[in-house]
Amino acid sequence: MTALLHDWRRGDRAALDQLVPIADRAHFFAIAGRTMRQILVDHARRRGRDKRGSGDRPVTLDEDVIASCES
């Protein structure tokens, strides 16, 4: 599916037809809406992960106590 999206982005009309063999306008909007929701949920999850310190090394209580005693 990802390869088809890349092909469509490069202008391959056949890739779009394979991705979305839609029968009517309502079906198109249903697929477009679902895709947009997925994009927004992924974005929100990424923001939440970054907000919570994604990639930061957790500090244990012992390390906090040692650091405060040394200073």
C-alpha positions in Angstrom: 0.0 0.0 0.0 2.8 2.4 0.8 4.5 1.8 -2.5 1.2 2.6 -4.2 0.9 5.9 -2.3 4.5 6.8 -3.4 3.7 5.9 -7.0 0.5 8.0 -6.9 2.4 10.9 -5.4 4.8 10.7 -8.3 1.8 11.0 -10.7 0.9 7.4 -11.4 -2.8 7.5 -12.0 -3.0 3.6 -12.1 -1.7 3.5 -8.5 -4.6 5.7 -7.4 -7.0 3.4 -9.1 -5.5 0.4 -7.3 -5.6 2.2 -4.0 -9.1 3.5 -4.3 -11.3 1.5 -6.6 -14.3 3.7 -5.5 -17.7 3.3 -6.9 -19.1 6.7 -6.0 -18.5 10.0 -4.3 -19.8 8.9 -0.9 -17.3 6.0 -0.8 -14.5 8.4 -1.7 -15.3 10.8 1.2 -15.7 7.9 3.6 -12.2 6.7 2.7 -10.8 10.2 2.8 -12.3 10.8 6.2 -11.0 7.6 7.7 -7.5 8.3 6.3 -7.5 11.8 7.8 -8.6 10.5 11.2 -5.7 8.0 11.1 -3.3 10.8 10.3 -4.6 13.0 13.1 -4.5 10.1 15.7 -0.9 9.3 14.7 0.1 13.0 15.0 -1.6 13.2 18.5 0.2 10.1 19.7 3.5 11.4 18.4 3.0 14.7 20.2 2.0 12.9 23.4 5.0 10.7 23.2 7.4 13.6 22.7 5.7 15.6 25.5 6.3 12.7 27.9 10.0 12.7 27.2 10.3 10.1 24.6 13.9 8.8 24.4 14.9 10.3 27.8 16.6 7.9 30.2 14.4 7.3 33.2 16.1 8.3 36.5 15.6 6.1 39.5 15.1 7.4 43.0 18.5 6.1 44.0 20.2 8.3 41.4 18.3 11.3 42.6 19.3 10.7 46.2 23.0 10.2 45.2 23.0 13.3 43.1 21.5 15.4 45.9 23.9 14.1 48.5 26.9 14.9 46.3 26.0 18.6 45.8 
